[in-house]
Structure formats: C-alpha cells, structure tokens
C-alpha cells in the first residue's frame, strides 16, 4: 500500500500541473474556395453488390473502376486491380509483394 500511493500521486502530477484558466481553441477556418469540389472528386465511391455466391465491392474514382474486392461465400477474399489504368484487371490476393514503396534519392555524392 505504501508503494501504491506515491505511484498514484506521480500519475496525477500532469493534472495538477495544468493551469486553471483554460481558454477554448479558436474556430477552424473554412477551406479555401474550390477545395470542397476537389476533395469530393478524389474520394473513392464504393458500390457493394451481394449475390448468393459472393460479395463484390467496386471502388471508383471519378467514375472509373480501379479495384474490385471479391469476398466469396466460401473461400478467401481476393482483389482485382487495374494497375495500368487500361481496364485490364489483375488478380491479387494481398497487396504485400506487389506494392512498390516510393523511393526517392535524397542525396548523392
């Protein structure tokens, strides 16, 4: 019991350190004109189609289909991805080995 009381007091120290006259944060300014339409255009649209055999989630940006997630009623979920943007979909179980991380040259001698 003697060890718990100092630990509790130590844990409560940040609360005691706060000042009593807290002020509310200022209001967030509105986004610049034109940004609302820009954000809505880049937000993906997802259509979910359910059948007895599978559930398909179709992902689109600006109306263009770029990925389909297929969840069969029996089996493993897989993805169909349009990597080149030409309408040819490639099956991908996961994004692990096919994901290419961005690589930039930061400094060269």
N, C-alpha and C positions, 0 to 999 in steps of 0.2 A: 504494500500500500504506500509505503514511503517513496518508492521509486515512481509510482504512477502519478502522484500529484505534481512533481516537478515537470514530468513529461507533458501533462495536460496544460500546465502554465506556459510551457515553451511553445506548445502548439497554438495557444490562444494569443501569443505575442503579436502576430501581424494584425489581429483585430484591434488590439489596444493601440497599436501604432497609427491607425487611421485617424485622420482629423475629423472633428465633429461637424465642421461646416462644409459638407459636400455640396457641390453645385451640379445641376443637371447638365448633360452634354448638349452642345448646340445641335440644332436640327440639321439633318443631312441635306445638302443642296441638291436640287433636281439635276438630272443628267443634261448634258448639252443638247441642243436641238438636233434632231436626226438620229440620235443614238437609240431611241426606242425601236425604230424600224430595223436598225442594223442588228440589234440583239435578237429580235424575233425571227429574222431571216436565217440566222445561224443556229437557232435552236432546233434540234432534231425532232421530227414528227415520228411518232411510233404508232403503227396500226397493228392490232392484235387480232389474228384470225384463228379461231378454235374449231377443230374438227374432232371426230371420234379418234382418229389415229395420231394427231399431232396438234401442237400449238405453234403458230408462226408469229414472230414479232418482226415487222418490216420497218426498218429505220430509213428515213428520208431526210435530206437537207435540200431545201428549195425545190421540193417535189421530185428530186432524183433519188432513186433507190440505191443505197450503197452497202447495206448489210441486212441479212436475214438471220434471225436466231430461231432454230428449229428445235422444239422440245417434243420428241416422240412420247407417246403414252407408255411405251416400253422401250427402254434403251437410254443411251447417253445423249445429252444435248450437244448440238454442233452448230457451227456458224457457216454461212455462205457469204463471202466477202468479195466485193468488186474492188480489187486493189488498184487497177489501172484507170478505172472510170470509164471503161469502154463497154460495159454491160455484160462482161464475162465474169461469172461468179466462181470462185474457187472455194472448195470446202476446207474448213479449218476447225479442228477440234478445240484448240485453245489459241490464244494469241502469243503464247510463250516463245517458241523458237522462230516464228516468222516476224516478230516485231523487231524493227531496226531502230535502236535508240539514236537520237540525234547526236552527231559527232561533229564538233567544230574544232578548228585549230586555234588554240588560244595564244600560243606563242611558238615561234620557230626561230632557230638560230641560223 
